[in-house]
Amino acid sequence: MMVIGVGGIGVINGEHVGIKTFALGSCVAVMLYDPVSGFVGMVHVALPCSQTNLQRACAMPGYFADTGVDELLKQASKARSGKRSKGYVVKVCGGASIIKSNASFNIGERNCDAVMEHLARNGLRVSASDLGGTISRTVSIEKDTGHVLVSSPGRPSWGL
């Protein structure tokens, strides 16, 4: 299992069984799955807009929704080159409001909105999501099936 951290982008189509990221609070994980080519990709987005820190966006495009979604799609296209496809199955998780004292910033909600906007700009529709709320999530996606497993401390795991 490939593990990515905050701002990380993971793309696989062979060597690993899936991709996993931990502790999605206000962050959002965007996952792409192509059942025809066996491709899986994930980005762990921390903030909605790269304009707040262009230097970080250049060094780590996955950190921001706008640059992260675009970079994930770019890497996905490169990884799938030459393989037939019917498109992506898109799943998203995260975007919680974890810290009540920072509720006025609404980072989780803003991340969700920014991710959905950038997916729509690229003609992608979300097939399953688990967004918002007040819980932290750990999420993984399996390469062979595209199944997403979500877990949160003190709760049974669930799938998307």
GROMACS elastic network, one bead per residue, 0.5 to 0.9 nm:
[ bonds ]
;  ai    aj funct       b0    kb
    1    16     6  0.54551   500
    1    17     6  0.54099   500
    1    19     6  0.55542   500
    1    20     6  0.68013   500
    1   140     6  0.87110   500
    1   142     6  0.86688   500
    2    10     6  0.73103   500
    2    11     6  0.88801   500
    2    12     6  0.84068   500
    2    16     6  0.63093   500
    2    17     6  0.77496   500
    2    18     6  0.61674   500
    2    20     6  0.62047   500
    2    21     6  0.86787   500
    3     8     6  0.89074   500
    3    10     6  0.77957   500
    3    18     6  0.86453   500
    3    19     6  0.57407   500
    3    21     6  0.57203   500
    3    22     6  0.83008   500
    3   140     6  0.88104   500
    4     7     6  0.80531   500
    4     8     6  0.52036   500
    4     9     6  0.65632   500
    4    10     6  0.64078   500
    4    19     6  0.73214   500
    4    20     6  0.63469   500
    4    21     6  0.52866   500
    4    22     6  0.80111   500
    4    42     6  0.83286   500
    4    43     6  0.79908   500
    4    44     6  0.74172   500
    5     8     6  0.51389   500
    5     9     6  0.82188   500
    5    20     6  0.87736   500
    5    21     6  0.60258   500
    5    22     6  0.71031   500
    5    43     6  0.89004   500
    5    44     6  0.67531   500
    6     9     6  0.88355   500
    6    21     6  0.80266   500
    6    22     6  0.84828   500
    6    23     6  0.89384   500
    6    24     6  0.85627   500
    6    27     6  0.79388   500
    6    43     6  0.84506   500
    6    44     6  0.53671   500
    6    45     6  0.66815   500
    6    46     6  0.64450   500
    6    62     6  0.79632   500
    6    63     6  0.66306   500
    7    43     6  0.68717   500
    7    44     6  0.50913   500
    7    45     6  0.54541   500
    7    46     6  0.62938   500
    7    47     6  0.89683   500
    7    60     6  0.62922   500
    7    61     6  0.70264   500
    7    64     6  0.71767   500
    7    68     6  0.77674   500
    8    21     6  0.88529   500
    8    42     6  0.81246   500
    8    43     6  0.57567   500
    8    44     6  0.55366   500
    8    45     6  0.77828   500
    8    60     6  0.74436   500
    8    61     6  0.82392   500
    8    62     6  0.54433   500
    8    63     6  0.69537   500
    8    68     6  0.86579   500
    9    41     6  0.73880   500
    9    42     6  0.56779   500
    9    44     6  0.66462   500
    9    61     6  0.85636   500
    9    62     6  0.59242   500
    9    63     6  0.89600   500
    9    68     6  0.77770   500
    9    71     6  0.81802   500
    9    72     6  0.65996   500
    9    75     6  0.88456   500
   10    19     6  0.67996   500
   10    20     6  0.88445   500
   10    40     6  0.81939   500
   10    41     6  0.54673   500
   10    42     6  0.52341   500
   10    43     6  0.64757   500
   10    44     6  0.89662   500
   10    72     6  0.80448   500
   10    75     6  0.88822   500
   11    19     6  0.80467   500
   11    39     6  0.75594   500
   11    40     6  0.59525   500
   11    42     6  0.66137   500
   11    43     6  0.88719   500
   11    72     6  0.78890   500
   11    75     6  0.70304   500
   11    76     6  0.67210   500
   11    79     6  0.74928   500
   12    15     6  0.69633   500
   12    16     6  0.66217   500
   12    17     6  0.84406   500
   12    18     6  0.74642   500
   12    19     6  0.79685   500
   12    38     6  0.84916   500
   12    39     6  0.59913   500
   12    40     6  0.54615   500
   12    41     6  0.63252   500
   12    76     6  0.87093   500
   12    79     6  0.76975   500
   12   143     6  0.76585   500
   13    16     6  0.76125   500
   13    17     6  0.88787   500
   13    37     6  0.76302   500
   13    38     6  0.57172   500
   13    40     6  0.63048   500
   13    41     6  0.86516   500
   13    79     6  0.73143   500
   13    80     6  0.79773   500
   13   143     6  0.72852   500
   14    17     6  0.77809   500
   14    38     6  0.77648   500
   14    39     6  0.79279   500
   14   143     6  0.82879   500
   16    19     6  0.77501   500
   16   143     6  0.76499   500
   17   141     6  0.86386   500
   17   142     6  0.60000   500
   17   143     6  0.53996   500
   17   144     6  0.72373   500
   18    40     6  0.72467   500
   18    41     6  0.87573   500
   18   140     6  0.69086   500
   18   141     6  0.54316   500
   18   144     6  0.80296   500
   18   146     6  0.86251   500
   19    40     6  0.77226   500
   19    41     6  0.74303   500
   19    42     6  0.69908   500
   19   139     6  0.84339   500
   19   140     6  0.54800   500
   19   141     6  0.54959   500
   19   142     6  0.68431   500
   19   143     6  0.78091   500
   20    42     6  0.82678   500
   20   138     6  0.75445   500
   20   139     6  0.56899   500
   20   141     6  0.65394   500
   20   142     6  0.88820   500
   21    24     6  0.76417   500
   21    29     6  0.79091   500
   21    42     6  0.87176   500
   21    43     6  0.88991   500
   21    44     6  0.72587   500
   21   137     6  0.88665   500
   21   138     6  0.59310   500
   21   139     6  0.56279   500
   21   140     6  0.64404   500
   22   136     6  0.87217   500
   22   137     6  0.68662   500
   22   139     6  0.65135   500
   22   140     6  0.86559   500
   23    27     6  0.83342   500
   23    94     6  0.89611   500
   23   136     6  0.55935   500
   23   137     6  0.53541   500
   23   138     6  0.52357   500
   23   139     6  0.83559   500
   23   152     6  0.84467   500
   24    27     6  0.50492   500
   24    28     6  0.63894   500
   24    29     6  0.74519   500
   24    44     6  0.80738   500
   24    46     6  0.87604   500
   24    93     6  0.78910   500
   24    94     6  0.54286   500
   24    95     6  0.73703   500
   24    96     6  0.78170   500
   24   135     6  0.84928   500
   24   136     6  0.52833   500
   24   138     6  0.61015   500
   24   139     6  0.79948   500
   25    28     6  0.77988   500
   25    94     6  0.61617   500
   25    95     6  0.62429   500
   25    96     6  0.52698   500
   25    97     6  0.70217   500
   25    98     6  0.60543   500
   25   108     6  0.74266   500
   25   134     6  0.79438   500
   25   135     6  0.67295   500
   25   137     6  0.65811   500
   26    45     6  0.89741   500
   26    46     6  0.71135   500
   26    47     6  0.84374   500
   26    94     6  0.62480   500
   26    97     6  0.59152   500
   26    98     6  0.67544   500
   26   106     6  0.84531   500
   26   107     6  0.59866   500
   26   109     6  0.76662   500
   26   110     6  0.89305   500
   26   111     6  0.72766   500
   26   112     6  0.87538   500
   26   132     6  0.80842   500
   26   134     6  0.89099   500
   26   136     6  0.79728   500
   27    44     6  0.67387   500
   27    45     6  0.54225   500
   27    47     6  0.70417   500
   27    93     6  0.84846   500
   27    94     6  0.57350   500
   27    95     6  0.52889   500
   27    96     6  0.74495   500
   27   107     6  0.80767   500
   27   108     6  0.63093   500
   27   111     6  0.68071   500
   27   112     6  0.84588   500
   28    43     6  0.80995   500
   28    44     6  0.58794   500
   28    45     6  0.51468   500
   28    46     6  0.67418   500
   28    47     6  0.86986   500
   28    65     6  0.84991   500
   28    92     6  0.68246   500
   28    93     6  0.55754   500
   28    95     6  0.52462   500
   28    96     6  0.85160   500
   28   108     6  0.76718   500
   28   111     6  0.65914   500
   28   112     6  0.67472   500
   28   115     6  0.78346   500
   28   131     6  0.80507   500
   29    42     6  0.65741   500
   29    43     6  0.55693   500
   29    45     6  0.61264   500
   29    46     6  0.89575   500
   29    91     6  0.82417   500
   29    92     6  0.55496   500
   29    93     6  0.52942   500
   29    94     6  0.63514   500
   29    95     6  0.86192   500
   29   139     6  0.78728   500
   30    41     6  0.81214   500
   30    42     6  0.54625   500
   30    43     6  0.53764   500
   30    44     6  0.67724   500
   30    45     6  0.77603   500
   30    69     6  0.76302   500
   30    72     6  0.87956   500
   30    90     6  0.72485   500
   30    91     6  0.60988   500
   30    93     6  0.68896   500
   30   115     6  0.78179   500
   31    40     6  0.72659   500
   31    41     6  0.55996   500
   31    43     6  0.67871   500
   31    89     6  0.81148   500
   31    90     6  0.57057   500
   31    91     6  0.51576   500
   31    92     6  0.60957   500
   31    93     6  0.85554   500
   31   141     6  0.74472   500
   31   146     6  0.89069   500
   31   148     6  0.87432   500
   32    39     6  0.78311   500
   32    40     6  0.55587   500
   32    41     6  0.50317   500
   32    42     6  0.63544   500
   32    72     6  0.86509   500
   32    73     6  0.86804   500
   32    76     6  0.83514   500
   32    88     6  0.58322   500
   32    89     6  0.57168   500
   32    91     6  0.66501   500
   32    92     6  0.89362   500
   32   141     6  0.89524   500
   32   146     6  0.81594   500
   33    37     6  0.88806   500
   33    38     6  0.73140   500
   33    39     6  0.57418   500
   33    41     6  0.66469   500
   33    87     6  0.84163   500
   33    88     6  0.53516   500
   33    89     6  0.50129   500
   33    90     6  0.65375   500
   33    91     6  0.83953   500
   33   141     6  0.85171   500
   33   142     6  0.88590   500
   33   143     6  0.75229   500
   33   145     6  0.83876   500
   33   146     6  0.55854   500
   34    37     6  0.57318   500
   34    38     6  0.56091   500
   34    39     6  0.51180   500
   34    40     6  0.65750   500
   34    85     6  0.68757   500
   34    86     6  0.75335   500
   34    87     6  0.62241   500
   34    89     6  0.62416   500
   34   143     6  0.88916   500
   34   146     6  0.78188   500
   35    38     6  0.52335   500
   35    39     6  0.70956   500
   35    40     6  0.88013   500
   35    85     6  0.78540   500
   35    86     6  0.82015   500
   35    87     6  0.84613   500
   35    88     6  0.78041   500
   35    89     6  0.79730   500
   35   143     6  0.86788   500
   35   144     6  0.76894   500
   35   145     6  0.72021   500
   35   146     6  0.73405   500
   36    39     6  0.79488   500
   36    83     6  0.82634   500
   36    84     6  0.67928   500
   36    85     6  0.54423   500
   36    86     6  0.69700   500
   36    87     6  0.84621   500
   37    80     6  0.69809   500
   37    83     6  0.60574   500
   37    84     6  0.65120   500
   37    85     6  0.62333   500
   38    80     6  0.89077   500
   38   143     6  0.62997   500
   38   144     6  0.63012   500
   38   145     6  0.83250   500
   38   146     6  0.86842   500
   39    76     6  0.77159   500
   39    79     6  0.77383   500
   39    80     6  0.69509   500
   39    88     6  0.89784   500
   39   143     6  0.66496   500
   39   144     6  0.85075   500
   39   146     6  0.89472   500
   40    76     6  0.80483   500
   40   141     6  0.76426   500
   40   142     6  0.76847   500
   40   143     6  0.55889   500
   40   144     6  0.86899   500
   40   146     6  0.73284   500
   41    72     6  0.69896   500
   41    73     6  0.86122   500
   41    75     6  0.84412   500
   41    76     6  0.67584   500
   41   141     6  0.85942   500
   41   143     6  0.88707   500
   42    72     6  0.70656   500
   42   141     6  0.83636   500
   43    62     6  0.58940   500
   43    63     6  0.82678   500
   43    65     6  0.89757   500
   43    68     6  0.64990   500
   43    69     6  0.72334   500
   43    71     6  0.87821   500
   43    72     6  0.65200   500
   44    62     6  0.63767   500
   44    63     6  0.68384   500
   44    64     6  0.86122   500
   44    65     6  0.88563   500
   44    68     6  0.80167   500
   45    48     6  0.76307   500
   45    61     6  0.89685   500
   45    62     6  0.57824   500
   45    64     6  0.53524   500
   45    65     6  0.56462   500
   45    68     6  0.66407   500
   45    69     6  0.84902   500
   45   111     6  0.75555   500
   45   115     6  0.83607   500
   46    62     6  0.80449   500
   46    63     6  0.51706   500
   46    64     6  0.59197   500
   46    65     6  0.75119   500
   46   107     6  0.86027   500
   46   108     6  0.87333   500
   46   111     6  0.73568   500
   47    50     6  0.76418   500
   47    63     6  0.63270   500
   47    65     6  0.63029   500
   47   107     6  0.70450   500
   47   108     6  0.84048   500
   47   110     6  0.79962   500
   47   111     6  0.59329   500
   47   114     6  0.87875   500
   48    63     6  0.85096   500
   48    64     6  0.53325   500
   48    66     6  0.67142   500
   48   107     6  0.76953   500
   48   108     6  0.88991   500
   48   110     6  0.61521   500
   48   112     6  0.80527   500
   48   113     6  0.80771   500
   48   114     6  0.54562   500
   48   115     6  0.73798   500
   49    52     6  0.63060   500
   49    53     6  0.83446   500
   49    64     6  0.55732   500
   49    65     6  0.61450   500
   49    66     6  0.59427   500
   49    67     6  0.79671   500
   49   111     6  0.84833   500
   49   114     6  0.76235   500
   50    53     6  0.56418   500
   50    54     6  0.57581   500
   50    55     6  0.88117   500
   50    56     6  0.78953   500
   50    57     6  0.56142   500
   50    58     6  0.89180   500
   50    61     6  0.80265   500
   50    63     6  0.80397   500
   50    64     6  0.54279   500
   50    65     6  0.75446   500
   50    66     6  0.65818   500
   50    67     6  0.66598   500
   51    54     6  0.55961   500
   51    57     6  0.81629   500
   52    56     6  0.89938   500
   52    57     6  0.88689   500
   53    56     6  0.55007   500
   53    57     6  0.63003   500
   53    58     6  0.89040   500
   54    58     6  0.62384   500
   54    59     6  0.86950   500
   55    58     6  0.53025   500
   55    59     6  0.64292   500
   55    60     6  0.85469   500
   56    59     6  0.50435   500
   56    60     6  0.56470   500
   56    61     6  0.72931   500
   56    63     6  0.78395   500
   57    60     6  0.51248   500
   57    62     6  0.75797   500
   57    63     6  0.67867   500
   57    64     6  0.68531   500
   57    67     6  0.69123   500
   57    68     6  0.85724   500
   58    61     6  0.57915   500
   58    67     6  0.87138   500
   60    63     6  0.58397   500
   60    64     6  0.82890   500
   60    67     6  0.88182   500
   60    68     6  0.83398   500
   61    64     6  0.61568   500
   61    65     6  0.84432   500
   61    66     6  0.83685   500
   61    67     6  0.50681   500
   61    68     6  0.50317   500
   61    69     6  0.86264   500
   61    70     6  0.85808   500
   61    71     6  0.67126   500
   62    65     6  0.70998   500
   62    66     6  0.85717   500
   62    67     6  0.63411   500
   62    69     6  0.72577   500
   62    70     6  0.87764   500
   62    71     6  0.70430   500
   62    72     6  0.76883   500
   63    67     6  0.77288   500
   63    68     6  0.62539   500
   64    67     6  0.56059   500
   64    68     6  0.53484   500
   64    69     6  0.81197   500
   64   111     6  0.84887   500
   64   115     6  0.89970   500
   65    68     6  0.50402   500
   65    69     6  0.58459   500
   65    70     6  0.83466   500
   65   111     6  0.67418   500
   65   112     6  0.86798   500
   65   114     6  0.59001   500
   65   115     6  0.53182   500
   65   116     6  0.89838   500
   65   118     6  0.73483   500
   66    69     6  0.58790   500
   66    70     6  0.65699   500
   66    71     6  0.88197   500
   66   114     6  0.69770   500
   66   115     6  0.71721   500
   66   117     6  0.87186   500
   66   118     6  0.62198   500
   67    70     6  0.52324   500
   67    71     6  0.60003   500
   67    72     6  0.85490   500
   68    71     6  0.51146   500
   68    72     6  0.60339   500
   68    73     6  0.85596   500
   68   115     6  0.88443   500
   69    72     6  0.51524   500
   69    73     6  0.62389   500
   69    74     6  0.86089   500
   69   115     6  0.71573   500
   69   118     6  0.66197   500
   69   119     6  0.70187   500
   70    73     6  0.52196   500
   70    74     6  0.61665   500
   70    75     6  0.87100   500
   70   118     6  0.78031   500
   70   119     6  0.86642   500
   70   122     6  0.84088   500
   71    75     6  0.60966   500
   71    76     6  0.83722   500
   72    75     6  0.51914   500
   72    76     6  0.59624   500
   72    77     6  0.85504   500
   73    77     6  0.60656   500
   73    78     6  0.85864   500
   73   122     6  0.88212   500
   74    77     6  0.52420   500
   74    78     6  0.63566   500
   74    79     6  0.87242   500
   75    78     6  0.50894   500
   75    79     6  0.60801   500
   75    80     6  0.85761   500
   76    79     6  0.51099   500
   76    80     6  0.60954   500
   76    81     6  0.85102   500
   77    80     6  0.52752   500
   77    81     6  0.60470   500
   78    81     6  0.53070   500
   79    82     6  0.89056   500
   79    83     6  0.89846   500
   80    83     6  0.55041   500
   80    84     6  0.81008   500
   80    85     6  0.84536   500
   81    84     6  0.84420   500
   85    88     6  0.80975   500
   87   124     6  0.89401   500
   88   124     6  0.77768   500
   88   125     6  0.88810   500
   89   124     6  0.86001   500
   89   125     6  0.80960   500
   89   126     6  0.72732   500
   89   127     6  0.63456   500
   89   128     6  0.86603   500
   89   146     6  0.79363   500
   90   119     6  0.89284   500
   90   124     6  0.73426   500
   90   125     6  0.66710   500
   90   127     6  0.56176   500
   90   128     6  0.70363   500
   90   129     6  0.86841   500
   91   125     6  0.88902   500
   91   126     6  0.56182   500
   91   127     6  0.58891   500
   91   129     6  0.55150   500
   91   130     6  0.84586   500
   91   148     6  0.80361   500
   91   160     6  0.77127   500
   92   112     6  0.87115   500
   92   115     6  0.86989   500
   92   116     6  0.89640   500
   92   126     6  0.72326   500
   92   127     6  0.86354   500
   92   128     6  0.67127   500
   92   130     6  0.65114   500
   92   131     6  0.72560   500
   93   112     6  0.87707   500
   93   128     6  0.86905   500
   93   129     6  0.56124   500
   93   131     6  0.52384   500
   93   132     6  0.83202   500
   93   137     6  0.77937   500
   93   138     6  0.89962   500
   93   139     6  0.75628   500
   93   150     6  0.82647   500
   94   108     6  0.74739   500
   94   111     6  0.88701   500
   94   112     6  0.78525   500
   94   129     6  0.86094   500
   94   130     6  0.65104   500
   94   132     6  0.62413   500
   94   133     6  0.84887   500
   94   135     6  0.84304   500
   94   136     6  0.73388   500
   94   137     6  0.64623   500
   94   138     6  0.87594   500
   94   139     6  0.89216   500
   95    98     6  0.89917   500
   95   107     6  0.74906   500
   95   109     6  0.58027   500
   95   110     6  0.79744   500
   95   111     6  0.61733   500
   95   112     6  0.56676   500
   95   130     6  0.86534   500
   95   131     6  0.54629   500
   95   133     6  0.76705   500
   95   134     6  0.87489   500
   95   136     6  0.88547   500
   96   106     6  0.89034   500
   96   107     6  0.82803   500
   96   109     6  0.71720   500
   96   131     6  0.67024   500
   96   134     6  0.50463   500
   96   135     6  0.61514   500
   96   136     6  0.69139   500
   96   137     6  0.87665   500
   97   100     6  0.69654   500
   97   102     6  0.83612   500
   97   103     6  0.67377   500
   97   106     6  0.69072   500
   97   107     6  0.74398   500
   97   108     6  0.56318   500
   97   109     6  0.75791   500
   97   132     6  0.67046   500
   97   133     6  0.62204   500
   97   135     6  0.75861   500
   97   136     6  0.89182   500
   98   102     6  0.85136   500
   98   103     6  0.83256   500
   98   108     6  0.83612   500
   98   133     6  0.81301   500
   98   134     6  0.51082   500
   98   135     6  0.64608   500
   98   136     6  0.72513   500
   99   102     6  0.56302   500
   99   103     6  0.66690   500
   99   134     6  0.83524   500
  100   103     6  0.50358   500
  100   104     6  0.84733   500
  101   104     6  0.76679   500
  102   105     6  0.56414   500
  102   106     6  0.71957   500
  102   107     6  0.84523   500
  103   106     6  0.52622   500
  103   107     6  0.79761   500
  104   107     6  0.85980   500
  105   108     6  0.86091   500
  105   109     6  0.89712   500
  105   110     6  0.84633   500
  106   109     6  0.53610   500
  106   110     6  0.60383   500
  106   111     6  0.85068   500
  107   111     6  0.59114   500
  107   112     6  0.85345   500
  108   111     6  0.51027   500
  108   112     6  0.62628   500
  108   113     6  0.87034   500
  108   131     6  0.86518   500
  108   132     6  0.68060   500
  109   112     6  0.50917   500
  109   113     6  0.62109   500
  109   114     6  0.85966   500
  109   131     6  0.85962   500
  109   132     6  0.67833   500
  110   113     6  0.51020   500
  110   114     6  0.60595   500
  110   115     6  0.85271   500
  111   114     6  0.51407   500
  111   115     6  0.60468   500
  111   116     6  0.85231   500
  112   115     6  0.52545   500
  112   116     6  0.61411   500
  112   117     6  0.85184   500
  112   131     6  0.72649   500
  112   132     6  0.79334   500
  113   116     6  0.52574   500
  113   117     6  0.60706   500
  113   118     6  0.86980   500
  114   117     6  0.50635   500
  114   118     6  0.62168   500
  114   119     6  0.85927   500
  115   118     6  0.52716   500
  115   119     6  0.61396   500
  115   120     6  0.85741   500
  116   119     6  0.51386   500
  116   120     6  0.61002   500
  116   121     6  0.85802   500
  116   124     6  0.88888   500
  116   125     6  0.84421   500
  116   126     6  0.80791   500
  117   120     6  0.51717   500
  117   121     6  0.61759   500
  117   122     6  0.87709   500
  118   122     6  0.63994   500
  118   123     6  0.87901   500
  118   124     6  0.86318   500
  119   122     6  0.51996   500
  119   123     6  0.64491   500
  119   124     6  0.51031   500
  119   125     6  0.68869   500
  119   126     6  0.80614   500
  120   124     6  0.52362   500
  120   125     6  0.64562   500
  120   126     6  0.88454   500
  121   124     6  0.74751   500
  126   129     6  0.70720   500
  128   160     6  0.60906   500
  129   160     6  0.70878   500
  130   133     6  0.89132   500
  130   150     6  0.86781   500
  130   160     6  0.79382   500
  132   135     6  0.81164   500
  133   136     6  0.88599   500
  135   152     6  0.68538   500
  135   153     6  0.84388   500
  136   151     6  0.84135   500
  136   152     6  0.59121   500
  136   153     6  0.77117   500
  137   150     6  0.63942   500
  137   151     6  0.55716   500
  137   153     6  0.79926   500
  138   149     6  0.82308   500
  138   150     6  0.57263   500
  138   151     6  0.52220   500
  138   152     6  0.63127   500
  138   153     6  0.89726   500
  139   148     6  0.68238   500
  139   149     6  0.56922   500
  139   151     6  0.65052   500
  140   147     6  0.81929   500
  140   148     6  0.55362   500
  140   149     6  0.53799   500
  140   150     6  0.67526   500
  141   145     6  0.82814   500
  141   146     6  0.57930   500
  141   147     6  0.55623   500
  141   149     6  0.64986   500
  142   145     6  0.57205   500
  142   146     6  0.50412   500
  142   147     6  0.54432   500
  142   148     6  0.66051   500
  142   149     6  0.84377   500
  143   146     6  0.56465   500
  143   147     6  0.79996   500
  144   147     6  0.82161   500
  145   148     6  0.87779   500
  147   159     6  0.69972   500
  147   160     6  0.63782   500
  148   158     6  0.83866   500
  148   159     6  0.54569   500
  148   160     6  0.50546   500
  149   157     6  0.67754   500
  149   158     6  0.58368   500
  149   160     6  0.65467   500
  150   157     6  0.55968   500
  150   158     6  0.53172   500
  150   159     6  0.58961   500
  150   160     6  0.76584   500
  151   154     6  0.88788   500
  151   155     6  0.70639   500
  151   156     6  0.67765   500
  151   158     6  0.65176   500
  151   159     6  0.87301   500
  152   155     6  0.56862   500
  152   156     6  0.74687   500
  152   157     6  0.70048   500
  153   156     6  0.82476   500
  155   158     6  0.89886   500
